[in-house]
């Protein structure tokens, strides 16, 4: 009962709700807690439990309100503070999360959960050396914890310490044989090849009826990669298809809703709008946005640019997406972020655009370890928000990373993403998303001619030096030889391509989809019928 703040025995309602939450039955627990809070509006245990549901269901705004309210009422409610730190981590606010964790660690400096969350927040803040050092300290005290080994492996991977990362992932497996995420983490290195023994172990786990859902789909994606490396494409695609089928049932995605959002954006951000809103936004020219689809070569572009002495790579920052949601809530009524963005922009005063741009620069400072003049925001989904970026950061550079649609789509399909990117878990979803992406990028080219610099992945591979010089010219920085030798650059990389960009240019990924062509006929037909070349 240490999870709860109470001098009294807990009510039956709270016990029932807590038990339902432990079984992931959030929709059953939620009404119990809401009804309980109507009668007991100051009960901090109910607030914390309802916030936990909010965190799981990504209702972060309400969860934040509940937890800050609970902490106002009970500042020494440590479990609520830990939940709040976890919420801040999930919202990608590592500095704020670390502040909460420091408060907790004053009370219990040896707490494994708190120290582990501190370490992953160091990693989120691009402080991977600090993260690995702290994980090593924790593992000395708790040497048999599979989850800590898993997180430790992720931090090592980001730093390019691959043999150590592999060892950490294998340690995680040794402590919990069925931990699917550890198998997938090995597969996700891209350069790791599973042994026959590894494959047999995965087969046994996949046939185990007690295998948990999360472990199951992680294992399926890892299994697909294992057989792809063996060039057994039939077994590989079967595993990828099953993995995507399972994952798609738990990651909702509406192609209709996304298409509607794209059309609303296009109808709002017109040439006339940009002509009418002049002299807006921040004076900063620091950001370089790299947008597009995942698996389109964006990490390669980031690595090349980060090899320049004036440019620093960060990660896929959530700031622009979070800002679009915040704007959508500006009247306080739009809890689901559905109706106010982008149309509410017309009611904003000019100075607000500058304030937003300046706030973006300030809020991303924690990710800029080197503090070079320029930095990269590699959130691919920002392509839908280019209009907003133009209003608040008119001097920012925007690069569209583009790749053969068949290669890009299939690469997305066989990638298990850590969070988000729900469109990738079916080929039909991917094709719809890709078509909307092409359409909205054409729109930005029309209304903001010359704003976006496009890089075709295949051109970068085949004419590397020429494309790099074009890229640096667009970014208005001088050519540096280090950009050609990008694979020697020592920096943290947290995306699925982290190991690939530490190698010289290779051409094996071009037309890789053709190994699976027999199984991709429907995808190919959609692109052909929409005049999309590949």
Number of C-alpha atoms within 10 A of each C-alpha: 7 8 11 16 19 13 6 6 7 13 9 9 15 17 11 14 22 21 13 16 20 10 9 13 14 19 12 13 22 19 13 16 23 15 12 17 17 10 9 13 12 13 17 24 23 25 25 29 24 26 27 26 21 20 22 15 12 14 15 19 15 14 25 21 13 23 26 17 16 24 19 12 13 15 12 15 21 21 17 27 23 20 21 28 28 24 24 21 21 17 17 17 21 25 19 14 25 23 12 21 22 15 15 21 15 9 11 12 12 12 12 17 12 20 21 21 23 27 28 26 28 22 24 23 24 26 19 25 17 17 26 22 14 19 25 17 14 21 18 10 11 13 14 15 16 23 19 26 26 23 24 28 29 26 30 23 25 22 21 19 14 19 12 14 25 21 14 24 26 21 22 27 20 13 15 15 16 23 24 26 23 30 26 24 24 23 23 22 19 15 12 17 16 19 10 10 9 13 16 13 13 22 14 11 20 20 10 12 8 10 17 14 12 13 18 25 25 21 28 27 29 31 28 26 29 25 20 20 16 13 12 14 19 15 17 23 21 17 24 24 20 15 26 22 14 17 21 17 10 10 14 12 18 13 16 11 11 15 18 13 18 18 14 14 21 19 12 17 20 17 13 10 13 15 9 9 14 11 13 20 24 24 15 17 16 17 21 22 24 28 26 25 27 25 23 26 24 26 24 23 24 25 26 23 27 23 23 23 16 15 24 26 28 24 22 18 18 17 20 20 15 12 16 17 19 17 19 23 19 16 11 9 11 16 16 12 15 13 14 19 21 22 16 14 19 12 7 12 11 17 13 16 23 21 15 19 24 17 16 18 18 10 13 18 14 17 22 19 13 14 13 14 14 24 26 26 24 25 21 21 19 24 21 21 20 23 23 22 22 21 23 25 26 21 18 19 22 24 22 22 23 22 23 17 23 23 19 24 25 22 17 22 23 22 22 23 16 8 7 10 18 17 23 28 28 21 19 15 18 24 23 18 21 19 17 20 19 13 15 20 18 13 17 22 13 13 18 17 11 10 19 19 16 16 21 15 22 18 13 17 17 13 11 15 14 11 17 20 17 15 20 17 12 15 19 10 15 12 15 15 11 16 22 19 16 23 19 15 16 13 19 22 24 21 20 20 17 22 21 16 22 19 12 11 17 11 10 7 12 16 16 15 19 13 14 15 15 11 15 16 10 14 18 17 12 15 18 12 8 9 9 16 10 12
